[in-house]
């Protein structure tokens, strides 16, 4: 763990600084700054285009009733690519541009999942097609049957002396106006 932190916070910035100084010696300061700005702008433009493509693929997968695992992994790797591209430097920009290559992203994803499988088991929990409620926004899709529909009527009952007396056992047989929760109406929901 210490090696990883050392690499992220010490080695990468020092390497970036050395590369920028060397490039500045070769082409000059202003061209070096313009190169860093240009790579960031080109990277963000490519990232935006690929991000919209990944989002469209995810929506298509969800609409087809599939879990959009590939799109989620692509999205995470594109987010990482964006972080690399926005960090000033030649090394991080190079890694960011490499992550914009779809085949390389897939290879990284397969490698990561293979290592996860070796480390142990993991579970993926999903909702039914269309999300927790069926179709978009909880409505069932055309041709699909919704869950059971329970119809009924209700009325608000004020607790009066008569109802309170019946619930306490003073009166005749309990009626349908007995208090909720006393179990006297025989409902399986009030036990």
N, C-alpha and C positions, 0 to 999 in steps of 0.2 A: 504494500500500500504506500509506503514511504517513497518507493521508487516512482510510482505513478504520479504522486504529488510533486516530487522533484522534477519529473519530466514536464508536467503541465505548467508549473509555475516558474521554473528556472530555465530548463533546457530549451523549451520552445521559444520563449521571448528572446533569449540570448541568440539563438540561431536566427530568428527573424531579424534582429538588430544587425547581426553580422552580414546577412544577405543584403539588407537594405543599404548598409554602408558600402559594401563591395559594388553593388549596382550603381550607387551614387558616384563612386569613383570612375566607373566605366562610362556611364551615359550622362551624368550630371544630376544635380539635386532636383531641379524642376521636372525633368523627364521621369525621374524615379517617383516623385509624388504623383504625377499624372498617370503613370502606369498603375500605381496602387488604387487611385480613384477609378480609373477605367475598368480594372478587373472587378472592383466592387460593383460598379454599375452594370456591367455585362452579366455578372453572376446573379445579381438580384433580378434582372430581367428574365434570365433563363429559369431562375428559381420560381418566379411568379407563374410563368407559362407551365412548367412541369407540375407545380402545386395545383393549378386549376385542372390539369389533366388527371392527376391522382384523385382529386375531389370528385370529378365526374365519374371515374372508374368506381369509386366507393359508393356513390349513389346508385350506379347501375347494378352493382353487386347486391346492395340492400334491396333494391326494387325486385331483383330476381330471387330474393329469398336466401342469398348466400351470405356468409360472414365475410366482410371485407378485410381479411387478414393482410393480404398483399398490399392493399391500399394504406392500411394503418402503418405497416412497416415502412413502406415508401415515404409516407408522411413524416415519420420520425426521422428517417435518414435525410430527408430534404430539410427538415428543421435543423439538423446537425450541419448540413451543408451550408445553410444560410448563416449559421453562427460562424462557421469558418470563413465564409466569403466576406462577412462584415467586419471581421477582425483584420486590422491592417497588417499586411505582410505578404511575402511571396510564398512561403511554405504553407501557411494556412489557406491562402487562396488556391494553391495547387490541390490541396486535399479537398477543399470545397468543390472545385471543378470536377475532380474525380468522382465525388459523390453524386454529381448531376448525371452521370452515365447510368442509364437504367439497368444494363446487364451487370455492371459492377455492384449496384445496390442490391440486386437479387442475389448475387454471389455472397455478399456480406451477410444478407439476411439468412441464407441457407447455412452459412458457416456458424452464425450466432445460434440458430435453432438447433443445429447438430450438437453444439457445445452445451446448450441447455438440456438436451435429452441425455447427454452423458452425465450431467450433474445430478439428475434426479427426475422426478415426475412433476408435471405441472398440469393444471386443469384450465380449460377454457369454458366459461359459462356464456350461453347465448340466449337471446330472446327468440320467441317464435318469429316467423317471417313477418317483416313489417314493424317489428318492435314489440314492446310489452303488451300493447292493446290490439294487435292484429296488423292493420294497415297503417298508412300514414295518419298521424294524429289520433291513434287509437281506434279508427274505424276499420271494420273488416274490409278486405279487398272484394271486388266483384267476384262472385262465384264461391266465396268462402262463407262458411256459416259462422255467425257470431256466437258468443257464449249464450247460455240460457237466459231468457228474458223472464223476469218474475214481475208479474203485475199485482197490484194491490192498492188498497186505499188506506189512508190514515187520517186520524183526527187528533187534535190536541185536546187532552182532557185535563181540566183544572181539578185539583184535589179538593173535593168538597167534603163536608161532614159525612155524607152518605157513602162516598167512595172510601173514605178513610175507615169508616166503620166496617164495611164489607171486607177490606183488606185485613183488618185486625181480627176478623172472625166473628163479628157481631152480626148478624144478618143472615140472609139465606145463602144459598150456593153462590160462589164467586161468579161474577159476570165478566163480560169482555172488557169492562172498564176497570179491571183490577190494575194495581200499580205494576209497572214494569220491574222485573227483577225478583218478584215474589214466587214465581214458578207455579202459580195457581191456575193459570189458563191452559196448561198442558203444552205450551210451545216448547220445542226443543231448543230454541234460542235463548230461553230465559231460565236457565238452571244455575 
